[in-house]
């Protein structure tokens, strides 16, 4: 086929809600950033692999961070900055309400029980979403 990549992807629709939620590390150290990222990522991976959050499907081969599909073409990706003391959650879904229900609320429930994350990371961007 002579179709270009642009031709092939032109019919893909963009999601109505796309956002990157940046969470600063309180003590601003890269060591804490790595530790908090690892703990947070482990919680997400456990949530996706155990079926605790219906509809979550972990993308295994992802070098950028932890990526989870939430159904209907939506997803979220959790990753850390390589240079700054922060972690981010990139979300894409059909609406703010969908992202809040399928991503933000489950994540807040998960990390709410983790003292290290709650005291080490400024998650107000999630709480205010």
C-alpha positions as MATLAB code, in Angstrom:
seq = 'XXXXXXXXXXXXXXXXXXXXXXXXXXXXXXXXXXXXXXXXXXXXXXXXXXXXXXXXXXXXXXXXXXXXXXXXXXXXXXXXXXXXXXXXXXXXXXXXXXXXXXXXXXXXXXXXXXXXXXXXXXXXXXXXX';
ca = [
       0.000    0.000    0.000;
       1.147    3.514   -0.763;
      -0.593    5.020    2.266;
       1.653    7.128    4.441;
       1.726    6.815    8.207;
      -0.183   10.096    8.371;
      -2.890    8.628    6.118;
      -3.106    5.540    8.302;
      -3.504    7.434   11.572;
      -5.698   10.257   10.270;
      -8.895    8.391   11.203;
      -7.834    7.908   14.808;
      -9.781   10.238   17.036;
      -8.179   12.305   19.749;
      -9.596   11.924   23.211;
     -11.701   14.776   24.570;
      -9.723   14.819   27.823;
      -5.916   14.893   27.706;
      -3.921   16.168   30.635;
      -0.561   15.876   32.362;
      -0.756   16.113   36.137;
       2.600   16.977   37.687;
       3.289   16.072   41.327;
       6.322   17.653   43.001;
       8.432   15.682   45.476;
       8.291   17.495   48.809;
      11.988   17.241   49.779;
      13.074   17.965   46.160;
      15.696   15.185   46.041;
      16.148   12.831   43.106;
      16.662    9.935   45.546;
      13.189   10.507   46.993;
      11.814   10.954   43.479;
      13.111    7.492   42.524;
      11.855    5.860   45.725;
       8.394    7.437   45.535;
       8.112    6.650   41.834;
       8.965    2.986   42.488;
       6.423    2.689   45.317;
       3.694    4.456   43.329;
       4.411    2.419   40.170;
       4.280   -0.835   42.177;
       0.843    0.098   43.532;
      -0.406    0.835   40.003;
       1.028   -2.413   38.626;
      -0.522   -4.412   41.475;
      -3.870   -2.699   40.920;
      -3.799   -3.507   37.219;
      -2.534   -7.087   37.476;
      -4.738   -8.250   40.375;
      -7.991   -7.026   38.841;
      -8.537   -4.716   41.817;
      -9.545   -2.003   39.361;
     -11.808   -3.435   36.642;
     -10.903   -2.263   33.166;
      -7.247   -1.551   33.980;
      -4.866   -3.372   31.660;
      -1.117   -2.979   32.145;
       1.006   -2.322   29.051;
       4.036   -4.513   29.695;
       6.591   -3.179   27.204;
       6.829    0.490   28.006;
      10.162    2.155   28.638;
       8.752    5.602   29.508;
       6.956    4.641   32.692;
       3.983    2.595   33.825;
       1.197    2.677   31.233;
      -2.303    1.336   31.864;
      -5.166    1.120   29.385;
      -8.573    1.933   30.877;
     -10.790    0.739   28.019;
     -12.430    2.535   25.102;
      -9.062    3.862   23.914;
      -8.277    5.710   27.150;
      -5.100    5.269   29.149;
      -2.866    6.751   31.780;
       0.897    6.750   32.125;
       2.834    7.341   35.312;
       6.457    8.435   34.943;
       9.193   10.330   36.690;
      11.163   13.300   35.486;
      14.787   12.472   34.803;
      16.001   15.922   35.843;
      13.462   17.415   38.252;
      12.070   16.142   41.560;
       8.615   15.365   40.264;
       6.460   12.576   38.909;
       3.642   12.979   36.435;
       0.451   11.252   35.462;
      -0.538   11.630   31.818;
      -4.226   10.859   31.286;
      -6.346   10.451   28.166;
     -10.026    9.626   28.181;
     -13.404   10.498   26.728;
     -14.250   13.042   29.441;
     -13.029   14.565   32.693;
     -15.677   12.472   34.466;
     -14.400    9.247   32.918;
     -10.789   10.024   33.840;
     -11.835   10.972   37.383;
     -13.852    7.750   37.842;
     -11.488    5.290   36.128;
      -8.088    6.779   37.001;
      -7.967    9.545   39.605;
     -10.322    8.094   42.234;
      -8.791    4.592   42.187;
      -5.285    6.080   42.422;
      -6.268    8.368   45.312;
      -7.785    5.382   47.130;
      -4.561    3.413   46.618;
      -2.060    6.054   47.673;
      -4.218    7.283   50.546;
      -3.125    4.208   52.485;
       0.583    4.760   51.756;
       2.186    7.071   54.319;
       5.445    7.492   52.355;
       3.628    8.672   49.234;
       1.169   10.855   51.149;
       3.945   12.609   53.070;
       6.544   12.643   50.267;
       4.555   13.753   47.241;
       2.334   16.766   46.652;
      -0.741   15.062   45.185;
      -3.020   18.128   45.363;
      -3.261   18.162   41.541;
      -4.990   14.759   41.776;
      -7.200   15.790   44.690;
      -8.330   18.910   42.796;
      -8.896   17.172   39.447;
];
